Amino acid sequence: MPSVDLVIPWIHHYGYGAIFGLLLLGIVGLPVPDEWLLLFAGYLVERQELQLLPTLLAAFAGASTGISVSYLLGRGPARLLVGRWGFLLHLDPELLDRVRAWFDRRGRWLLTFGFFLPGVRHLTAIVAGTSFMRWPEFALFAFAGAFFWTLLFVLAGYWLGEKWRWLAEGLQHHHLLLAMLSMAALLIWGAYRAWSARKQG
């Protein structure tokens, strides 16, 4: 992963500011190795080059800000694009209404657990925005996910110490498969819900 070689020097040089900024960009969807970043930050805490509390705060703030930007994109540009050009993908208004209704009922938990699914976390926030999910409810579930995700990976890097790369490389090898399985599961579930609603209607 070429971007890993860019991330490590940035964290060495800019510390907490780099953790915040890079995580913000990664959560929005840019190719930043988020888990690598968090594990490496935890490793630097173990080496006493960074302090634990500021590291956790910077990571949580970056992840929370990034997921909020994705939500705002869903409320604005993404929603306009879907509304204007969605017919090209057969996204008719009735289907979109059903998807939004499903997200209102069950999708909020994806905001929390989606942080642990590569390729899913920023998409759930965009869908929440297009669904006009209320900000307080969005923040509750999304920020909870950001908290547990950053805490887990920073502490994992801290506990693993010099072996942090072992977990990072294992995650890298399985990310593509996990992302594909996650997206396939979401598509199958969404298609099933749409079919069930159409059958009942």
Contact map, one row per residue, 1 for C-alpha under 8 A:
111110000000000000000000000000001000000000000000000000000000000000000000000000000000000000000000000000000000000000000000000000000000000000000000000000000000000000000000000000000000000000000000000000000
111111000000000000000000000000000000000000000000000000000000000000000000000000000000000000000000000000000000000000000000000000000000000000000000000000000000000000000000000000000000000000000000000000000
111111100000000000000000000000111000000000000000000000000000000000000000000000000000000000000000000000000000000000000000000000000000000000000000000000000000000000000000000000000000000000000000000000000
111111110000000000000000000000011001100000000000000000000000000000000000000000000000000000000000000000000000000000000000000000000000000000000000000000000000000000000000000000000000000000000000000000000
111111111000000000000000000000000000000000000000000000000000000000000000000000000000000000000000000000000000000000000000000000000000000000000000000000000000000000000000000000000000000000000000000000000
011111111100000000000000000000000000000000000000000000000000000000000000000000000000000000000000000000000000000000000000000000000000000000000000000000000000000000000000000000000000000000000000000000000
001111111110000000000100000000011000100000000000000000000000000000000000000000000000000000000000000000000000000000000000000000000000000000000000000000000000000000000000000000000000000000000000000000000
000111111111000000000000000000000000100100000000000000000000000000000000000000000000000000000000000000000000000000000000000000000000000000000000000000000000000000000000000000000000000000000000000000000
000011111111100000000000000000000000000000000000000000000000000000000000000000000000000000000000000000000000000000000000000000000000000000000000000000000000000000000000000000000000000000000000000000000
000001111111111001000000000000000000000000000000000000000000000000000000000000000000000000000000000000000000000000000000000000000000000000000000000000000000000000000000000000000000000000000000000000000
000000111111111101100000000000000000000010000000000000000000000000000000000000000000000000000000000000000000000000000000000000000000000000000000000000000000000000000000000000000000000000000000000000000
000000011111111000000000000000000000000000000000000000000000000000000000000000000000000000000000000000000000000000000000000000000000000000000000000000000000000000000000000000000000000000000000000000000
000000001111111000000000000000000000000000000000000000000000000000000000000000000000000000000000000000000000000000000000000000000000000000000000000000000000000000000000000000000000000000000000000000000
000000000111111111000000000000000000000000000000000000000000000000000000000000000000000000000000000000000000000000000000000000000000000000000000000000000000000000000000000000000000000000000000000000000
000000000111111111100000000000000000000000000000010000000000000000000000000000000000000000000000000000000000000000000000000000000000000000000000000000000000000000000000000000000000000000000000000000000
000000000010011111110000000000000000000000000000000001100100000000000000000000000000000000000000000000000000000000000000000000000000000000000000000000000000000000000000000000000000000000000000000000000
000000000000011111111000000000000000000000000000000000000100000000000000000000000000000000000000000000000000000000000000000000000000000000000000000000000000000000000000000000000000000000000000000000000
000000000110011111111100000000000000000000000000000000000000000000000000000000000000000000000000000000000000000000000000000000000000000000000000000000000000000000000000000000000000000000000000000000000
000000000010001111111110000000000000110010000000000000100110010000000000000000000000000000000000000000000000000000000000000000000000000000000000000000000000000000000000000000000000000000000000000000000
000000000000000111111111000000000000000000000000000000000111111000000000000000000000000000000000000000000000000000000000000000000000000000000000000000000000000000000000000000000000000000000000000000000
000000000000000011111111100000000000000000000000000000000000010000000000000000000000000000000000000000000000000000000000000000000000000000000000000000000000000000000000000000000000000000000000000000000
000000100000000001111111110000010100000000000000000000000000010000000000000000000000000000000000000000000000000000000000000000000000000000000000000000000000000000000000000000000000000000000000000000000
000000000000000000111111111000010100100000000000000000000010011001000000000000000000000000000000000000000000000000000000000000000000000000000000000000000000000000000000000000000000000000000000000000000
000000000000000000011111111100000000000000000000000000000000011111100000000000000000000000000000000000000000000000000000000000000000000000000000000000000000000000000000000000000000000000000000000000000
000000000000000000001111111111010000000000000000000000000000000001000000000000000000000000000000000000000000000000000000000000000000000000000000000000000000000000000000000000000000000000000000000000000
000000000000000000000111111111111100000000000000000000000000000001000000000000000000000000000000000000000000000000000000000000000000000000000000000000000000000000000000000000000000000000000000000000000
000000000000000000000011111111000100000000000000000000000000001001100100000000000000000000000000000000000000000000000000110000000000000000000000000000000000000000000000000000000000000000000000000000000
000000000000000000000001111111000000000000000000000000000000000001101100000000000000000000000000000000000000000000000000010000000000000000000000000000000000000000000000000000000000000000000000000000000
000000000000000000000000111111110000000000000000000000000000000000000000000000000000000000000000000000000000000000000010010000000000000000000000000000000000000000000000000000000000000000000000000000000
000000000000000000000000111111110000000000000000000000000000000000000000000000000000000000000000000000000000000000000000000000000000000000000000000000000000000000000000000000000000000000000000000000000
001000000000000000000000010011111000000000000000000000000000000000000000000000000000000000000000000000000000000000000000000000000000000000000000000000000000000000000000000000000000000000000000000000000
001100100000000000000110110011111100000000000000000000000000000000000000000000000000000000000000000000000000000000000000000000000000000000000000000000000000000000000000000000000000000000000000000000000
101100100000000000000000010000111111100000000000000000000000000000000000000000000000000000000000000000000000000000000000000000000000000000000000000000000000000000000000000000000000000000000000000000000
000000000000000000000110011000011111110000000000000000000000000000000000000000000000000000000000000000000000000000000000000000000000000000000000000000000000000000000000000000000000000000000000000000000
000000000000000000000000000000001111111000000000000000000000000000000000000000000000000000000000000000000000000000000000000000000000000000000000000000001000000000000001000000000000000000000000000000000
000100000000000000000000000000001111111100000000000000000000000000000000000000000000000000000000000000000000000000000000000000000000000000000000000000000000000000000001000000000000000000000000000000000
000100110000000000100010000000001111111110000000000000000000000000000000000000000000000000000000000000000000000000000000000000000000000000000000000000000000000000000000000000000000000000000000000000000
000000000000000000100000000000000111111111000000000000000010000000000000000000000000000000000000000000000000000000000000000000000000000000000000000001001100100000000000000000000000000000000000000000000
000000000000000000000000000000000011111111100000000000000000000000000000000000000000000000000000000000000000000000000000000000000000000000000000000000001111110000010001000000000000000000000000000000000
000000010000000000000000000000000001111111110000000000000000000000000000000000000000000000000000000000000000000000000000000000000000000000000000000000000100100000010000000000000000000000000000000000000
000000000010000000100000000000000000111111111000010000100000000000000000000000000000000000000000000000000000000000000000000000000000000000000000000000000100110000000000000000000000000000000000000000000
000000000000000000000000000000000000011111111100000100100000000000000000000000000000000000000000000000000000000000000000000000000000000000000000000000001111111010000000000000000000000000000000000000000
000000000000000000000000000000000000001111111110000000000000000000000000000000000000000000000000000000000000000000000000000000000000000000000000000000000100111111010000000000000000000000000000000000000
000000000000000000000000000000000000000111111111110000000000000000000000000000000000000000000000000000000000000000000000000000000000000000000000000000000000010000000000000000000000000000000000000000000
000000000000000000000000000000000000000011111111111100100000000000000000000000000000000000000000000000000000000000000000000000000000000000000000000000000000010000000000000000000000000000000000000000000
000000000000000000000000000000000000000001111111110000000000000000000000000000000000000000000000000000000000000000000000000000000000000000000000000000000000111010000000000000000000000000000000000000000
000000000000000000000000000000000000000000111111110000000000000000000000000000000000000000000000000000000000000000000000000000000000000000000000000000000000000010000000000000000000000000000000000000000
000000000000000000000000000000000000000000011111111000000000000000000000000000000000000000000000000000000000000000000000000000000000000000000000000000000000000000000000000000000000000000000000000000000
000000000000000000000000000000000000000000011111111000000000000000000000000000000000000000000000000000000000000000000000000000000000000000000000000000000000000000000000000000000000000000000000000000000
000000000000001000000000000000000000000010011111111101100000000000000000000000000000000000000000000000000000000000000000000000000000000000000000000000000000000000000000000000000000000000000000000000000
000000000000000000000000000000000000000000001001111111100000000000000000000000000000000000000000000000000000000000000000000000000000000000000000000000000000000000000000000000000000000000000000000000000
000000000000000000000000000000000000000001001000011111110000000000000000000000000000000000000000000000000000000000000000000000000000000000000000000000000000000000000000000000000000000000000000000000000
000000000000000000000000000000000000000000000000001111111000000000000000000000000000000000000000000000000000000000000000000000000000000000000000000000000000000000000000000000000000000000000000000000000
000000000000000100000000000000000000000000000000011111111100000000000000000000000000000000000000000000000000000000000000000000000000000000000000000000000000000000000000000000000000000000000000000000000
000000000000000100100000000000000000000011001000011111111110000000000000000000000000000000000000000000000000000000000000000000000000000000000000000000000000000000000000000000000000000000000000000000000
000000000000000000000000000000000000000000000000000111111111000000000000000000000000000000000000000000000000000000000000000000000000000000000000000001100100000000000000000000000000000000000000000000000
000000000000000000000000000000000000000000000000000011111111100000000000000000000000000000000000000000000000000000000000000000000000000000000000000000000000000000000000000000000000000000000000000000000
000000000000000110110000000000000000000000000000000001111111110000000000000000000000000000000000000000000000000000000000000000000000000000000000000000000000000000000000000000000000000000000000000000000
000000000000000000110010000000000000010000000000000000111111111000000000000000000000000000000000000000000000000000000000000000000000000000000000000001000000000000000000000000000000000000000000000000000
000000000000000000010000000000000000000000000000000000011111111100000000000000000000000000000000000000000000000000000000000000000000000000000000011001000000000000000000000000000000000000000000000000000
000000000000000000010000000000000000000000000000000000001111111110000000000000000000000000000000000000000000000000000000000000000000000000000000000000000000000000000000000000000000000000000000000000000
000000000000000000111111000000000000000000000000000000000111111111000000000000000000000000000000000000000000000000000000000000000000000000000000000000000000000000000000000000000000000000000000000000000
000000000000000000010011001000000000000000000000000000000011111111100000000000000000000000000000000000000000000000000000000000000000000000000000010001000000000000000000000000000000000000000000000000000
000000000000000000000001000000000000000000000000000000000001111111110000000000000000000000000000000000000000000000000000000000000000000000000110010000000000000000000000000000000000000000000000000000000
000000000000000000000001000000000000000000000000000000000000111111111000000000000000000000000000000000000000000000000000000000000000000000000000000000000000000000000000000000000000000000000000000000000
000000000000000000000011111100000000000000000000000000000000011111111100000000000000000000000000000000000000000000000000000000000000000000000000000000000000000000000000000000000000000000000000000000000
000000000000000000000001001100000000000000000000000000000000001111111110000000000000000000000000000000000000000000000000110010000000000000000100000000000000000000000000000000000000000000000000000000000
000000000000000000000000000000000000000000000000000000000000000111111111000000000000000000000000000000000000000000000000000010000000000000100000000000000000000000000000000000000000000000000000000000000
000000000000000000000000000100000000000000000000000000000000000011111111100000000000000000000000000000000000000000000000000000000000000000000000000000000000000000000000000000000000000000000000000000000
000000000000000000000000001100000000000000000000000000000000000001111111110000000000000000000000000000000000000000000000011011001000000000000000000000000000000000000000000000000000000000000000000000000
000000000000000000000000000000000000000000000000000000000000000000111111111000000000000000000000000000000000000000000000000011111000000000000000000000000000000000000000000000000000000000000000000000000
000000000000000000000000000000000000000000000000000000000000000000011111111100000000000000000000000000000000000000000000000001001000000000000000000000000000000000000000000000000000000000000000000000000
000000000000000000000000000000000000000000000000000000000000000000001111111111100000000000000000000000000000000000000000000001001000000000000000000000000000000000000000000000000000000000000000000000000
000000000000000000000000000000000000000000000000000000000000000000000111111111100000000000000000000000000000000000000000000011111100000000000000000000000000000000000000000000000000000000000000000000000
000000000000000000000000000000000000000000000000000000000000000000000011111111100000000000000000000000000000000000000000000001001111000000000000000000000000000000000000000000000000000000000000000000000
000000000000000000000000000000000000000000000000000000000000000000000001111111110000000000000000000000000000000000000000000000001100000000000000000000000000000000000000000000000000000000000000000000000
000000000000000000000000000000000000000000000000000000000000000000000000111111111000000000000000000000000000000000000000000000000000000000000000000000000000000000000000000000000000000000000000000000000
000000000000000000000000000000000000000000000000000000000000000000000000111111111100000000000000000000000000000000000000000001000100000000000000000000000000000000000000000000000000000000000000000000000
000000000000000000000000000000000000000000000000000000000000000000000000111111111110000000000000000000000000000000000000000000001100000000000000000000000000000000000000000000000000000000000000000000000
000000000000000000000000000000000000000000000000000000000000000000000000000111111111000000000000000000000000000000000000000000000000000000000000000000000000000000000000000000000000000000000000000000000
000000000000000000000000000000000000000000000000000000000000000000000000000011111111110000000000000000000000000000000000000000000000000000000000000000000000000000000000000000000000000000000000000000000
000000000000000000000000000000000000000000000000000000000000000000000000000001111111110000100000000000000000000000000000000000000000000000000000000000000000000000000000000000000000000000000000000000000
000000000000000000000000000000000000000000000000000000000000000000000000000000111111110000001000000000000000000000000000000000000000000000000000000000000000000000000000000000000000000000000000000000000
000000000000000000000000000000000000000000000000000000000000000000000000000000011111111000000000000000000000000000000000000000000000000000000000000000000000000000000000000000000000000000000000000000000
000000000000000000000000000000000000000000000000000000000000000000000000000000001111111110000000000000000000000000000000000000000000000000000000000000000000000000000000000000000000000000000000000000000
000000000000000000000000000000000000000000000000000000000000000000000000000000001111111111110000000000000000000000000000000000000000000000000000000000000000000000000000000000000000000000000000000000000
000000000000000000000000000000000000000000000000000000000000000000000000000000000001111111110000000000000000000000000000000000000000000000000000000000000000000000000000000000000000000000000000000000000
000000000000000000000000000000000000000000000000000000000000000000000000000000000000111111100000000000000000000000000000000000000000000000000000000000000000000000000000000000000000000000000000000000000
000000000000000000000000000000000000000000000000000000000000000000000000000000000000111111100000000000000000000000000000000000000000000000000000000000000000000000000000000000000000000000000000000000000
000000000000000000000000000000000000000000000000000000000000000000000000000000000000011111110000000000000000000000000000000000000000000000000000000000000000000000000000000000000000000000000000000000000
000000000000000000000000000000000000000000000000000000000000000000000000000000000100011111111011000000000000000000000000000000000000000000000000000000000000000000000000000000000000000000000000000000000
000000000000000000000000000000000000000000000000000000000000000000000000000000000000011001111111000000000000000000000000000000000000000000000000000000000000000000000000000000000000000000000000000000000
000000000000000000000000000000000000000000000000000000000000000000000000000000000010000000111111100000000000000000000000000000000000000000000000000000000000000000000000000000000000000000000000000000000
000000000000000000000000000000000000000000000000000000000000000000000000000000000000000000011111110000000000000000000000000000000000000000000000000000000000000000000000000000000000000000000000000000000
000000000000000000000000000000000000000000000000000000000000000000000000000000000000000000111111111000000000000000000000000000000000000000000000000000000000000000000000000000000000000000000000010000000
000000000000000000000000000000000000000000000000000000000000000000000000000000000000000000111111111100000000000000000000000000000000000000000000000000000000000000000000000000000000000000000000000000000
000000000000000000000000000000000000000000000000000000000000000000000000000000000000000000001111111110000000000000000000000000000000000000000000000000000000000000000000000000000000000000000000000000000
000000000000000000000000000000000000000000000000000000000000000000000000000000000000000000000111111111000000000000000000000000000000000000000000000000000000000000000000000000000000000000000000010010000
000000000000000000000000000000000000000000000000000000000000000000000000000000000000000000000011111111100000000000000000000000000000000000000000000000000000000000000000000000000000000000000100010000000
000000000000000000000000000000000000000000000000000000000000000000000000000000000000000000000001111111110000000000000000000000100110000000000000000000000000000000000000000000000000000000000000000000000
000000000000000000000000000000000000000000000000000000000000000000000000000000000000000000000000111111111000000000000000000000000010000000000000000000000000000000000000000000000000000000000000000000000
000000000000000000000000000000000000000000000000000000000000000000000000000000000000000000000000011111111110000000000000000000000000000000000000000000000000000000000000000000000000000000000000000000000
000000000000000000000000000000000000000000000000000000000000000000000000000000000000000000000000001111111111000000000000000000010010000000000000000000000000000000000000000000000000000000000000000000000
000000000000000000000000000000000000000000000000000000000000000000000000000000000000000000000000000111111111000000000000000000000010100000000000000000000000000000000000000000000000000000000000000000000
000000000000000000000000000000000000000000000000000000000000000000000000000000000000000000000000000011111111000000000000000000000000000000000000000000000000000000000000000000000000000000000000000000000
000000000000000000000000000000000000000000000000000000000000000000000000000000000000000000000000000001111111110000000000000000000000000000000000000000000000000000000000000000000000000000000000000000000
000000000000000000000000000000000000000000000000000000000000000000000000000000000000000000000000000001111111111000000000000100000000000000000000000000000000000000000000000000000000000000000000000000000
000000000000000000000000000000000000000000000000000000000000000000000000000000000000000000000000000000111111111100000000000000010000000001001000000000000000000000000000000000000000000000000000000000000
000000000000000000000000000000000000000000000000000000000000000000000000000000000000000000000000000000000111111111000000000000000000000000001000000000000000000000000000000000000000000000000000000000000
000000000000000000000000000000000000000000000000000000000000000000000000000000000000000000000000000000000111111111000000100100000000000000000000000000000000000000000000000000000000000000000000000000000
000000000000000000000000000000000000000000000000000000000000000000000000000000000000000000000000000000000011111111100000100110000000000001001100100000000000000000000000000000000000000000000000000000000
000000000000000000000000000000000000000000000000000000000000000000000000000000000000000000000000000000000001111111100000000000000000000000001111110000000000000000000000000000000000000000000000000000000
000000000000000000000000000000000000000000000000000000000000000000000000000000000000000000000000000000000000111111111000000000000000000000000000100000000000000000000000000000000000000000000000000000000
000000000000000000000000000000000000000000000000000000000000000000000000000000000000000000000000000000000000111111111101100100000000000000000000100000000000000000000000000000000000000000000000000000000
000000000000000000000000000000000000000000000000000000000000000000000000000000000000000000000000000000000000001111111101100000000000000000000000110010000000000000000000000000000000000000000000000000000
000000000000000000000000000000000000000000000000000000000000000000000000000000000000000000000000000000000000000011111100100000000000000000000000000010000000000000000000000000000000000000000000000000000
000000000000000000000000000000000000000000000000000000000000000000000000000000000000000000000000000000000000000011111111100000000000000000000000000000000000000000000000000000000110010000000000000000000
000000000000000000000000000000000000000000000000000000000000000000000000000000000000000000000000000000000000000001111111100000000000000000000000000000000000000000000000000000100110000000000000000000000
000000000000000000000000000010000000000000000000000000000000000000000000000000000000000000000000000000000000000000001111111000000000000000000000000000000000000000000000000000000010001000000000000000000
000000000000000000000000000000000000000000000000000000000000000000000000000000000000000000000000000000000000000001101111111100000000000000000000000000000000000000000000000000000010011000000000000000000
000000000000000000000000001000000000000000000000000000000000000000100000000000000000000000000000000000000000011001111111111110000000000000000000000000000000000000000000000000000000000000000000000000000
000000000000000000000000001110000000000000000000000000000000000000100100000000000000000000000000000000000000000000000011111111000000000000000000000000000000000000000000000000000000000000000000000000000
000000000000000000000000000000000000000000000000000000000000000000000100000000000000000000000000000000000000000000000011111111100000000000000000000000000000000000000000000000000000000000000000000000000
000000000000000000000000000000000000000000000000000000000000000000000000000000000000000000000000000000000010011001000001111111110000000000000000000000000000000000000000000000000000000000000000000000000
000000000000000000000000000000000000000000000000000000000000000000110110010000000000000000000000000000000000001000000000111111111000000000000100000000000000000000000000000000000000000000000000000000000
000000000000000000000000000000000000000000000000000000000000000000000111111001000000000000000000000000000000000000000000011111111100000000000000000000000000000000000000000000000000000000000000000000000
000000000000000000000000000000000000000000000000000000000000000000000010010000000000000000000000000100000000000000000000001111111110000000000000000000000000000000000000000000000000000000000000000000000
000000000000000000000000000000000000000000000000000000000000000000000010010000000000000000000000000000100001000000000000000111111111100001000000000000000000000000000000000000000000000000000000000000000
000000000000000000000000000000000000000000000000000000000000000000000111111100100000000000000000000000000000000000000000000011111111100000000000000000000000000000000000000000000000000000000000000000000
000000000000000000000000000000000000000000000000000000000000000000000000011101100000000000000000000100000000000000000000000001111111100000000000000000000000000000000000000000000000000000000000000000000
000000000000000000000000000000000000000000000000000000000000000000000000001000000000000000000000000110110000000000000000000000111111100000000000000000000000000000000000000000000000000000000000000000000
000000000000000000000000000000000000000000000000000000000000000000000000001000000000000000000000000000000000000000000000000000011111110000000000000000000000000000000000000000000000000000000000000000000
000000000000000000000000000000000000000000000000000000000000000000000000000000000000000000000000000000010000000000000000000000011111111011000000000000000000000000000000000000000000000000000000000000000
000000000000000000000000000000000000000000000000000000000000000000000000000000000000000000000000000000000000000000000000000000000001111111000000000000000000000000000000000000000000000000000000000000000
000000000000000000000000000000000000000000000000000000000000000000000000000000000000000000000000000000000000000000000000000000000000111111100000000000000000000000000000000000000000000000000000000000000
000000000000000000000000000000000000000000000000000000000000000000000000000000000000000000000000000000000000000000000000000000000000011111110000000000000000000000000000000000000000000000000000000000000
000000000000000000000000000000000000000000000000000000000000000000000000000000000000000000000000000000000000000000000000000000000000111111111000000000000000000000000000000000000000000000000000000000000
000000000000000000000000000000000000000000000000000000000000000000000000000000000000000000000000000000000001001000000000000000010000111111111100000000000000000000000000000000000000000000000000000000000
000000000000000000000000000000000000000000000000000000000000000000010000000000000000000000000000000000000000000000000000000000000000001111111111000000000000000000000000000000000000000000000000000000000
000000000000000000000000000000000000000000000000000000000000000000000000000000000000000000000000000000000000000000000000000000000000000111111111000000000000000000000000000000000000000000000000000000000
000000000000000000000000000000000000000000000000000000000000000000000000000000000000000000000000000000000001101100000000000000000000000011111111100000000000000000000000000000000000000000000000000000000
000000000000000000000000000000000000000000000000000000000000000100100000000000000000000000000000000000000000001100000000000010000000000001111111110000000000000000000000000000000000000000000000000000000
000000000000000000000000000000000000000000000000000000000000000100000000000000000000000000000000000000000000000100000000000000000000000000111111111000000000000000000000000000000000000000000000000000000
000000000000000000000000000000000000000000000000000000000000000000000000000000000000000000000000000000000000000100000000000000000000000000111111111100000000000000000000000000000000000000000000000000000
000000000000000000000000000000000000000000000000000000000000000000000000000000000000000000000000000000000000001111100000000000000000000000001111111110000000000000000000000000000000000000000000000000000
000000000000000000000000000000000000000000000000000000000001001100000000000000000000000000000000000000000000000100100000000000000000000000000111111111000000000000000000000000000000000000000000000000000
000000000000000000000000000000000000000000000000000000000001000000000000000000000000000000000000000000000000000000000000000000000000000000000011111111100000000000000000000000000000000000000000000000000
000000000000000000000000000000000000000000000000000000000000000000000000000000000000000000000000000000000000000000000000000000000000000000000001111111110000000000000000000000000000000000000000000000000
000000000000000000000000000000000000000000000000000000000000000000000000000000000000000000000000000000000000000000110000000000000000000000000000111111111000000000000000000000000000000000000000000000000
000000000000000000000000000000000000010000000000000000010011001000000000000000000000000000000000000000000000000000000000000000000000000000000000011111111100000000000000000000000000000000000000000000000
000000000000000000000000000000000000000000000000000000010000000000000000000000000000000000000000000000000000000000000000000000000000000000000000001111111110000000000000000000000000000000000000000000000
000000000000000000000000000000000000000000000000000000000000000000000000000000000000000000000000000000000000000000000000000000000000000000000000000111111111000000000000000000000000000000000000000000000
000000000000000000000000000000000010011001000000000000000000000000000000000000000000000000000000000000000000000000000000000000000000000000000000000011111111100000000000000000000000000000000000000000000
000000000000000000000000000000000000011111100000000000010000000000000000000000000000000000000000000000000000000000000000000000000000000000000000000001111111110000000000000000000000000000000000000000000
000000000000000000000000000000000000001001000000000000000000000000000000000000000000000000000000000000000000000000000000000000000000000000000000000000111111111000000000000000000000000000000000000000000
000000000000000000000000000000000000001001000000000000000000000000000000000000000000000000000000000000000000000000000000000000000000000000000000000000011111111100010000000000000000000000000000000000000
000000000000000000000000000000000000011111100100000000000000000000000000000000000000000000000000000000000000000000000000000000000000000000000000000000001111111110010000000000000000000000000000000000000
000000000000000000000000000000000000001011111100000000000000000000000000000000000000000000000000000000000000000000000000000000000000000000000000000000000111111110010000000000000000000000000000000000000
000000000000000000000000000000000000000001100100000000000000000000000000000000000000000000000000000000000000000000000000000000000000000000000000000000000011111110000000000000000000000000000000000000000
000000000000000000000000000000000000000000100000000000000000000000000000000000000000000000000000000000000000000000000000000000000000000000000000000000000001111111110000000000000000000000000000000000000
000000000000000000000000000000000000000001100110000000000000000000000000000000000000000000000000000000000000000000000000000000000000000000000000000000000000111111110000000000000000000000000000000000000
000000000000000000000000000000000000000000100000000000000000000000000000000000000000000000000000000000000000000000000000000000000000000000000000000000000000000111111000000000000000000000000000000000000
000000000000000000000000000000000000000000000000000000000000000000000000000000000000000000000000000000000000000000000000000000000000000000000000000000000000000111111110000000000000000000000000000000000
000000000000000000000000000000000000001100100000000000000000000000000000000000000000000000000000000000000000000000000000000000000000000000000000000000000001110111111111000000000000000000000000000000000
000000000000000000000000000000000000000000000000000000000000000000000000000000000000000000000000000000000000000000000000000000000000000000000000000000000000000001111111100000000000000000000000000000000
000000000000000000000000000000000000000000000000000000000000000000000000000000000000000000000000000000000000000000000000000000000000000000000000000000000000000000111111110000000000000000000000000000000
000000000000000000000000000000000000000000000000000000000000000000000000000000000000000000000000000000000000000000000000000000000000000000000000000000000000000000111111111000000000000000000000000000000
000000000000000000000000000000000011001000000000000000000000000000000000000000000000000000000000000000000000000000000000000000000000000000000000000000000000000000011111111100000000000000000000000000000
000000000000000000000000000000000000000000000000000000000000000000000000000000000000000000000000000000000000000000000000000000000000000000000000000000000000000000001111111110000000000000000000000000000
000000000000000000000000000000000000000000000000000000000000000000000000000000000000000000000000000000000000000000000000000000000000000000000000000000000000000000000111111111000000000000000000000000000
000000000000000000000000000000000000000000000000000000000000000000000000000000000000000000000000000000000000000000000000000000000000000000000000000000000000000000000011111111100000000000000000000000000
000000000000000000000000000000000000000000000000000000000000000000000000000000000000000000000000000000000000000000000000000000000000000000000000000000000000000000000001111111110000000000000000000000000
000000000000000000000000000000000000000000000000000000000000000000000000000000000000000000000000000000000000000000000000000000000000000000000000000000000000000000000000111111110000000000000000000000000
000000000000000000000000000000000000000000000000000000000000000000000000000000000000000000000000000000000000000000000000000000000000000000000000000000000000000000000000011111111100000000000000000000000
000000000000000000000000000000000000000000000000000000000000000000000000000000000000000000000000000000000000000000000100000000000000000000000000000000000000000000000000001111111110000000000000000000000
000000000000000000000000000000000000000000000000000000000000000000000000000000000000000000000000000000000000000000000000000000000000000000000000000000000000000000000000000111111111000000000000000000000
000000000000000000000000000000000000000000000000000000000000000000000000000000000000000000000000000000000000000000000000000000000000000000000000000000000000000000000000000001111111100000000000000000000
000000000000000000000000000000000000000000000000000000000000000000000000000000000000000000000000000000000000000000001100000000000000000000000000000000000000000000000000000001111111110000000000000000000
000000000000000000000000000000000000000000000000000000000000000000000000000000000000000000000000000000000000000000001111000000000000000000000000000000000000000000000000000000111111111000000000000000000
000000000000000000000000000000000000000000000000000000000000000000000000000000000000000000000000000000000000000000000000000000000000000000000000000000000000000000000000000000011111111100000000000000000
000000000000000000000000000000000000000000000000000000000000000000000000000000000000000000000000000000000000000000000000000000000000000000000000000000000000000000000000000000001111111110000000000000000
000000000000000000000000000000000000000000000000000000000000000000000000000000000000000000000000000000000000000000001001000000000000000000000000000000000000000000000000000000000111111111000000000000000
000000000000000000000000000000000000000000000000000000000000000000000000000000000000000000000000000000000000000000000011000000000000000000000000000000000000000000000000000000000011111111100000000000000
000000000000000000000000000000000000000000000000000000000000000000000000000000000000000000000000000000000000000000000000000000000000000000000000000000000000000000000000000000000001111111110000000000000
000000000000000000000000000000000000000000000000000000000000000000000000000000000000000000000000000000000000000000000000000000000000000000000000000000000000000000000000000000000000111111111000000000000
000000000000000000000000000000000000000000000000000000000000000000000000000000000000000000000000000000000000000000000000000000000000000000000000000000000000000000000000000000000000011111111100000000000
000000000000000000000000000000000000000000000000000000000000000000000000000000000000000000000000000000000000000000000000000000000000000000000000000000000000000000000000000000000000001111111110000000000
000000000000000000000000000000000000000000000000000000000000000000000000000000000000000000000000000000000000000000000000000000000000000000000000000000000000000000000000000000000000000111111111000000000
000000000000000000000000000000000000000000000000000000000000000000000000000000000000000000000000000000000000000000000000000000000000000000000000000000000000000000000000000000000000000011111111100000000
000000000000000000000000000000000000000000000000000000000000000000000000000000000000000000000000001000000000000000000000000000000000000000000000000000000000000000000000000000000000000001111111110000000
000000000000000000000000000000000000000000000000000000000000000000000000000000000000000000000000000000000000000000000000000000000000000000000000000000000000000000000000000000000000000000111111111000000
000000000000000000000000000000000000000000000000000000000000000000000000000000000000000000000000000000000000000000000000000000000000000000000000000000000000000000000000000000000000000000011111111100000
000000000000000000000000000000000000000000000000000000000000000000000000000000000000000000000000000000000000000000000000000000000000000000000000000000000000000000000000000000000000000000001111111110000
000000000000000000000000000000000000000000000000000000000000000000000000000000000000000000000010011000000000000000000000000000000000000000000000000000000000000000000000000000000000000000000111111111000
000000000000000000000000000000000000000000000000000000000000000000000000000000000000000000000000000000000000000000000000000000000000000000000000000000000000000000000000000000000000000000000011111111100
000000000000000000000000000000000000000000000000000000000000000000000000000000000000000000000000000000000000000000000000000000000000000000000000000000000000000000000000000000000000000000000001111111110
000000000000000000000000000000000000000000000000000000000000000000000000000000000000000000000000010000000000000000000000000000000000000000000000000000000000000000000000000000000000000000000000111111111
000000000000000000000000000000000000000000000000000000000000000000000000000000000000000000000000000000000000000000000000000000000000000000000000000000000000000000000000000000000000000000000000011111111
000000000000000000000000000000000000000000000000000000000000000000000000000000000000000000000000000000000000000000000000000000000000000000000000000000000000000000000000000000000000000000000000001111111
000000000000000000000000000000000000000000000000000000000000000000000000000000000000000000000000000000000000000000000000000000000000000000000000000000000000000000000000000000000000000000000000000111111
000000000000000000000000000000000000000000000000000000000000000000000000000000000000000000000000000000000000000000000000000000000000000000000000000000000000000000000000000000000000000000000000000011111
